[in-house]
Amino acid sequence: MPDGNRYESALERDFMLLLQFDPAVDIYTPQPLTFSFRGSDGQLHKYTPDGLVEWRVDLQVHDPRPMLVEVKYREAFQGDWRAWRLRSRAAREYAEDRGWIYKIFTEREIRTCFLDNVRFLLPYRRRAGSHEIEAWVLDKLNEIKESTPQALIETLYQDRWNQAALIPVVWRLLAERSIGCDLTEALTMQSPLWTLRG
């Protein structure tokens, strides 16, 4: 249960990890509501979306509207797409009536290189860090503007033992989003880093 939230599939768990890593997410509510819609058979059917994402108001989000979400493996739609299309249309209308948006996420959007990096970095958020050492690393990166984890560490220490001790510091700063890095690419000791200070 990432961040105390329940999930029904490994894909939902992975989606929650992505949300946990996103600093713009304020609240994620699993299975937030159930509503009825009329199916192609003319009968009323119930639908419970997988979650509702609410964004922080103090951060600029490309679309600040709450997002009602469905998280499903692509194979779940095969052979049942007509029913899902009606359900999705009803969910989209339900969301729009409330000023929200509705999105479906599959493994194609969730199981990416970014997720691999999130899985790697999230544990570093929970590690205790030294503010002095972190500030020293950030100051050095600000001075040189761009680097890689390996090059940054080598500019701070010459000996291998101290360099090795700085690696978790760099990962923690990346996990905290204090250092810029393209996390859609595989994270290595040669990944480009940049300062986020103006």
Secondary structure as UniProt FT lines:
FT   HELIX           2..4
FT   HELIX           10..21
FT   TURN            23..24
FT   STRAND          25..30
FT   STRAND          35..38
FT   TURN            40..41
FT   STRAND          44..47
FT   STRAND          51..55
FT   TURN            57..58
FT   STRAND          67..71
FT   HELIX           74..77
FT   TURN            78..79
FT   HELIX           81..97
FT   TURN            98..99
FT   STRAND          101..105
FT   HELIX           107..110
FT   HELIX           113..125
FT   HELIX           131..144
FT   STRAND          146..147
FT   HELIX           149..156
FT   HELIX           160..175
FT   TURN            176..177
FT   STRAND          179..181
FT   TURN            183..184
FT   TURN            189..190
FT   STRAND          193..195
//
